[in-house]
Structures are given as C-alpha cells and as structure tokens.
Amino acid sequence: MPIDVVLSYNSGAETLRLPVPPSSYDLQTGMAHNTVTVHNLGEVLAMGKRRLNSVTLESYFPIQDDGLCVYKDFPPPVTFVNTLNRWKESGKPLRLLITARGLNLNQVMVIESFNYGHRPGPLDVYFTLSLREYRFVTAQKGTTTPATIASSSAHSASAARTSTKTPPKTYTVKKGDTGYLIAKRVYGNGSRWPEIKKKNGITDDRKLQIGQVLKI
C-alpha cells in the first residue's frame, strides 16, 4: 500500500491530497533534556518535556498522470502551489494526515517552509514541504502582578502552616478547582490528589463538576 498524504485547512473546509506522495518520510521527534552542573556531583541530566514533532515531505505536482499518481482528476501544479502559499501565510495551522502501511499520522501542524521549482523535462513542479507540530495553548485568565505573586506566596505559606490540621471528611468542588488545588486545600500538598482520585473513583480530572462532593 503506497503512502497517502492529505492536508486539510480551516477544519476541513479545504483539502489537498498529494497526487504523487513521497516514497518515504521521517517524523522527527525528541525530548528537551538539559544537563546541569551540581556542586560536588558534576553534570546530571534534567529530564524535559517532549519537543515539537516535525516532518519534511519531498515529491512533485505532476502536470498529467505519469502512472505514479494515486488518484486522477487532480488540479494543476499552480493550484497546489498557490493554495499552500496561501495557507503558509495565513498564520493558521493545518492538519496533516498520512496513511502508510498501518503506521498513520494525524497531527496539527504549521508550514515552516515551502520550496518548489521546475526541472528539465515535463512542467511538473518539484517541492519540499517542511512542517512542524502546532500545540494549542489556553491562556490563563488574569495577569500576574507583584500583588498577585505576594498573595500567592502568602496563600502558600498559610497552606504550609495549616497542613498539619486534620483534613475534612468531604470537599465540595468549587469553580476554578483542579485536582492539585483541591489536594492543596485539604492536605496542604497538591501532590496528594491521586489519593482523592482513588477514593472517589475518578479517572478523568476534566470531569470534575462544580458542587460535586468528594470523599477525603
């Protein structure tokens, strides 16, 4: 089964399927580890989070079916070129779908570079398309100011002072609560949230409901 590559834009409102997909591709992945120097110990590895994935596709847009196309009635090369350039300059991500021998890729990405040109022979357009993963980030409401930092520090100090108190038997979920915050409030230690999850049979933190009563 040959590789099949589809690019979609604006939630699927526009799609491009490569008539001649690349014969192979490499998905670049990695971790953002760093080395730090610790006194009396030397270098140690500080483990980081996953880096953004990237992939580069190389092929050509044929002027006509040359026997290597995976489908017929494809648009002319200029349509592919103009569409990809428009997507690249839009400032919006697109979705990359690759099906290849059971190893599938479905990921939101942005176009980092799109290089293309003619070669001697037919008027096919050869191209190199480089894509990098796009992660959606939800901004936190409000801004951080010295006053809020001081308030947060005071709250942390207060929680630390009261952490030795006997926790309540139940806790009612409030607006803005997260598992970490709940454990911080009842135990003085946010890392104890897994204990509360286990007691209440919670499998998905996102399903906490305002007014929900948790056993502590």
Disulfide bonds with the S-S distance in Angstrom:
none
